[in-house]
Amino acid sequence: MMEPLARYRRALLIIVALVLVSPVFGVILAEMVGYHEPLDVAAELVGLPDKSEELNWTPFFDYTVPGLPDTVGYIVAGFIGIAAILALGAVLQRVAARR
C-alpha cells in the first residue's frame, strides 16, 4: 500500500512551488504596477473609512508576518493557509470514512 503523502507527491511539489513563487505576483509586481484591491478602491471612491487596522483579527494582516519582509511573510502565510486546508480535508475525510 502506498503512503498517503507519496500518492500526492507531485501535487504537493506543485503547491510548494506555487507558494514560493506567489510573492512575485502578490507583492513585488503588485507594488511595481500600483495594484490596489478593487473593494478598497470602491470604498475609497464612495468615501468609506478604512477600518481594517481597527478590526484586524489576525496576526497576518495583508498576508504579512510581523518582523519579516513582506515577501517572506507572504510565503509563510501561504503555507499556513495550505496547512489549514489540508487539515480540514483530513478531518472531513475521517468523518466521511466513519459513516
C-alpha positions as CSV (number, residue, x, y, z in Angstrom):
1,M,0.0,0.0,0.0
2,M,1.3,3.4,-0.9
3,E,1.9,6.1,1.7
4,P,-0.7,8.9,1.7
5,L,1.9,11.6,1.0
6,A,3.7,9.6,-1.6
7,R,0.4,9.4,-3.5
8,Y,0.1,13.1,-3.7
9,R,3.8,14.0,-4.0
10,R,3.6,15.6,-7.4
11,A,0.6,17.8,-6.3
12,L,2.4,18.8,-3.1
13,L,5.5,19.8,-5.1
14,I,3.4,21.9,-7.4
15,I,1.7,23.6,-4.4
16,V,5.0,24.3,-2.7
17,A,6.4,25.8,-6.0
18,L,3.3,28.0,-6.4
19,V,3.5,29.2,-2.8
20,L,7.2,30.0,-3.2
21,V,6.5,32.0,-6.4
22,S,3.4,33.8,-5.1
23,P,5.3,36.8,-3.7
24,V,6.4,37.7,-7.2
25,F,2.8,38.3,-8.2
26,G,1.3,39.2,-4.8
27,V,3.9,41.6,-3.5
28,I,6.7,42.5,-6.0
29,L,4.7,43.0,-9.2
30,A,1.7,44.4,-7.3
31,E,3.9,47.2,-5.9
32,M,5.5,47.8,-9.3
33,V,2.2,48.4,-11.1
34,G,0.5,50.1,-8.1
35,Y,-2.2,47.4,-7.7
36,H,-4.9,48.0,-5.1
37,E,-7.7,45.7,-4.2
38,P,-10.9,46.6,-6.1
39,L,-13.0,46.7,-3.0
40,D,-10.6,49.1,-1.4
41,V,-10.7,51.3,-4.4
42,A,-14.5,51.3,-4.5
43,A,-14.7,52.0,-0.7
44,E,-12.3,54.9,-1.2
45,L,-14.4,56.3,-4.1
46,V,-17.6,56.3,-2.0
47,G,-15.8,57.8,1.0
48,L,-15.9,54.8,3.4
49,P,-13.3,55.0,6.1
50,D,-10.6,52.3,6.3
51,K,-11.4,50.2,9.4
52,S,-9.0,47.4,8.7
53,E,-6.5,48.5,11.2
54,E,-9.1,48.7,14.0
55,L,-10.9,45.4,13.2
56,N,-7.8,43.3,12.5
57,W,-8.3,39.9,14.0
58,T,-5.4,38.1,12.5
59,P,-1.6,38.4,13.1
60,F,-1.2,38.0,9.3
61,F,-2.7,41.3,8.2
62,D,-2.3,41.7,4.4
63,Y,-0.6,38.3,4.3
64,T,2.5,39.5,6.2
65,V,4.2,38.3,9.3
66,P,5.3,40.9,11.8
67,G,9.1,41.2,11.8
68,L,9.6,39.5,8.4
69,P,10.0,41.1,5.0
70,D,6.7,41.2,3.0
71,T,7.8,38.5,0.6
72,V,8.8,36.0,3.3
73,G,5.6,36.8,5.2
74,Y,3.6,36.1,2.1
75,I,5.2,32.6,1.8
76,V,4.7,31.8,5.5
77,A,1.0,32.9,5.3
78,G,0.6,30.7,2.2
79,F,2.0,27.7,3.9
80,I,-0.3,28.3,6.9
81,G,-3.3,28.6,4.6
82,I,-2.4,25.4,2.8
83,A,-1.8,23.5,6.1
84,A,-5.3,24.7,7.3
85,I,-6.9,23.5,4.1
86,L,-5.1,20.1,4.2
87,A,-6.0,19.7,7.9
88,L,-9.7,20.4,7.2
89,G,-9.7,18.0,4.3
90,A,-8.1,15.3,6.5
91,V,-10.8,15.8,9.2
92,L,-13.6,15.7,6.7
93,Q,-12.1,12.6,5.1
94,R,-12.1,10.8,8.5
95,V,-15.6,11.9,9.3
96,A,-16.8,10.7,5.9
97,A,-15.0,7.3,6.4
98,R,-16.8,6.7,9.7
99,R,-20.2,6.9,8.1
